[in-house]
Every structure is written in C-alpha cells, then in structure tokens.
C-alpha cells in the first residue's frame, strides 16, 4: 500500500528494522505504564501470520505491525508502532489498512486489537479506521486495563 511519502509492505518478522521497532514499542509502552505491560500471547515469528513495515521513500523504517491468530479465523493486530518523529502523518492508518487487506486475503471474518487504558491515541486510530469497542477477549478478558476493538470484514 502506498502513500505520497511512504509505503507499507509485508516483510520478514525477523528483519532488523522490525526487531528494532518492536523493541522501541516495548520500551515506550513499559514507560507509559511504569512496568512491563505485555499482557497478550507471545508474538514470535511462528505466531505472526503477517508482518508489515512502513518505509519512507529512502527506505527508512517508520513503523511496524503484525497480525496473529486470535481464534475462529479472527486475527489480532499486534505491536503496532510508529516512530515518534513519524506520527501524525498517516503512517499508523496505512499500517492498519494494510493489515486489514492482509486479513481479507486470509479470509478472516474480523480483526481485533487490544491496548491499554493509557493509550487514547490507539483508540482514536482504530475508531477512525472503522473499529468499534468491544469487551476484552481471550487473554485480556480479566484485565481491567485492557481496551479492545474489533472490525468485521
């Protein structure tokens, strides 16, 4: 998927840019919550059905995201992250749109997402891309800090 100044494409999960961006995401989220905040299933090369990276025209990695199976053919958005200096330019939206396109190709009935209560920017991103708030699901069901969204395909 392309934009005037950047593009999003599937790339290997273990690409060094992907690893670096996921590490930056982990540091940022842990800082927001003041503790390790990872509550979901482990995201690994084996559990990532799709992995995408947004790059600018020069090839610089701006953001990343993955899809992993959530059950019943549904996929979950995992580790969506945009570099702070690239936010507000539509990179997150294009990452979400590419994941939705990939999920449609996988014939998923829906895509879900989870994030914490201290990440209102994530709620805005998913809402403007057609997701609606749902009750926490799966591993987040009993977590009072989880906010979950879903979009039917």
C-alpha positions as CSV (number, residue, x, y, z in Angstrom):
1,X,0.0,0.0,0.0
2,X,1.4,3.4,-0.9
3,X,1.1,7.0,0.2
4,X,2.7,10.0,-1.3
5,X,5.7,9.9,1.0
6,X,5.8,6.3,2.3
7,X,4.7,2.8,1.6
8,X,3.7,-0.3,3.7
9,X,4.6,-3.9,2.7
10,X,4.9,-7.3,4.2
11,X,8.5,-8.0,5.3
12,X,10.1,-10.8,7.3
13,X,9.3,-10.8,11.0
14,X,12.9,-11.0,12.0
15,X,14.1,-8.1,9.7
16,X,16.5,-6.0,11.8
17,X,14.2,-2.9,11.3
18,X,11.2,-4.9,12.6
19,X,13.1,-6.1,15.6
20,X,14.3,-2.6,16.4
21,X,10.9,-1.1,16.1
22,X,9.2,-3.8,18.2
23,X,11.9,-3.2,20.9
24,X,11.2,0.6,20.8
25,X,7.4,-0.2,21.1
26,X,8.1,-2.3,24.2
27,X,10.2,0.4,25.8
28,X,7.6,3.1,25.2
29,X,4.6,1.0,26.5
30,X,6.6,-0.1,29.6
31,X,7.5,3.6,30.2
32,X,3.8,4.7,29.9
33,X,2.7,2.1,32.4
34,X,5.8,2.3,34.7
35,X,6.2,-1.5,34.5
36,X,6.4,-4.3,31.9
37,X,3.0,-4.1,30.3
38,X,2.9,-7.0,27.9
39,X,-0.3,-8.9,28.6
40,X,-1.0,-10.8,25.4
41,X,0.2,-14.1,23.9
42,X,3.8,-14.0,22.9
43,X,4.4,-12.6,19.5
44,X,7.0,-14.6,17.6
45,X,7.9,-15.4,14.0
46,X,5.8,-18.6,14.5
47,X,2.7,-16.8,15.8
48,X,2.8,-13.8,13.4
49,X,0.7,-14.6,10.4
50,X,1.5,-11.3,8.7
51,X,4.2,-8.7,9.5
52,X,4.4,-5.3,7.8
53,X,6.7,-2.3,7.8
54,X,6.1,1.3,6.7
55,X,9.0,2.9,5.0
56,X,9.7,6.4,3.6
57,X,11.0,6.9,0.0
58,X,14.6,6.4,1.2
59,X,13.8,3.1,2.8
60,X,13.8,4.3,6.4
61,X,11.5,2.2,8.6
62,X,8.8,4.4,10.1
63,X,6.5,1.9,11.7
64,X,5.5,-1.7,12.0
65,X,2.7,-4.0,12.9
66,X,1.7,-7.7,12.9
67,X,-1.3,-9.9,12.8
68,X,-1.6,-13.1,14.8
69,X,-4.4,-15.6,15.1
70,X,-6.9,-14.9,17.8
71,X,-9.2,-17.9,17.2
72,X,-12.1,-18.8,15.0
73,X,-10.4,-17.3,11.9
74,X,-10.1,-13.8,13.6
75,X,-6.8,-12.0,13.6
76,X,-5.4,-9.7,16.2
77,X,-3.3,-6.6,15.5
78,X,-0.1,-6.9,17.4
79,X,2.8,-4.5,18.1
80,X,1.5,-1.6,16.0
81,X,4.1,1.1,16.5
82,X,5.1,4.3,14.7
83,X,8.3,6.1,15.4
84,X,7.6,9.3,17.4
85,X,9.1,11.5,14.7
86,X,6.8,9.9,12.1
87,X,3.5,10.3,14.0
88,X,0.7,12.4,12.7
89,X,1.4,11.7,9.1
90,X,-0.9,8.8,8.4
91,X,1.6,6.0,8.9
92,X,-0.5,4.3,11.6
93,X,-3.6,4.5,9.4
94,X,-1.7,3.0,6.4
95,X,-0.4,0.2,8.7
96,X,-3.9,-0.6,9.8
97,X,-5.3,-0.5,6.3
98,X,-2.6,-2.9,5.1
99,X,-3.3,-5.3,7.9
100,X,-7.0,-5.2,7.1
101,X,-6.2,-6.0,3.4
102,X,-3.9,-8.9,4.5
103,X,-6.7,-10.2,6.8
104,X,-9.2,-10.1,4.0
105,X,-6.8,-12.1,1.8
106,X,-6.6,-14.7,4.7
107,X,-10.5,-14.7,4.6
108,X,-10.7,-13.5,8.2
109,X,-14.2,-12.6,9.4
110,X,-12.9,-9.9,11.6
111,X,-9.8,-8.2,13.1
112,X,-9.4,-7.3,16.8
113,X,-7.0,-5.1,18.7
114,X,-6.0,-4.6,22.3
115,X,-4.1,-1.8,24.0
116,X,-4.1,-0.3,27.5
117,X,-6.2,2.4,29.0
118,X,-3.3,4.9,29.0
119,X,-3.1,4.8,25.1
120,X,-6.0,7.0,23.9
121,X,-4.2,7.7,20.6
122,X,-4.6,3.9,19.8
123,X,-8.4,4.2,20.4
124,X,-8.6,7.1,18.1
125,X,-6.5,5.3,15.4
126,X,-8.7,2.2,15.4
127,X,-12.0,4.2,15.7
128,X,-11.2,6.3,12.6
129,X,-10.4,3.1,10.7
130,X,-13.8,1.5,11.3
131,X,-13.2,-0.5,14.5
132,X,-15.7,-0.5,17.4
133,X,-15.0,-1.0,21.0
134,X,-15.8,-4.5,22.4
135,X,-15.5,-6.3,25.7
136,X,-12.0,-7.6,26.4
137,X,-11.4,-11.0,24.8
138,X,-9.1,-14.0,25.2
139,X,-6.0,-13.3,27.4
140,X,-7.3,-9.8,28.1
141,X,-10.7,-10.8,29.4
142,X,-9.9,-10.3,33.1
143,X,-7.5,-7.3,32.7
144,X,-9.2,-4.0,33.8
145,X,-6.5,-2.1,31.9
146,X,-7.3,-3.6,28.5
147,X,-9.2,-1.8,25.9
148,X,-10.3,-3.9,22.9
149,X,-11.7,-3.0,19.5
150,X,-13.0,-5.1,16.5
151,X,-13.7,-4.6,12.9
152,X,-15.8,-7.0,10.8
153,X,-14.5,-7.7,7.3
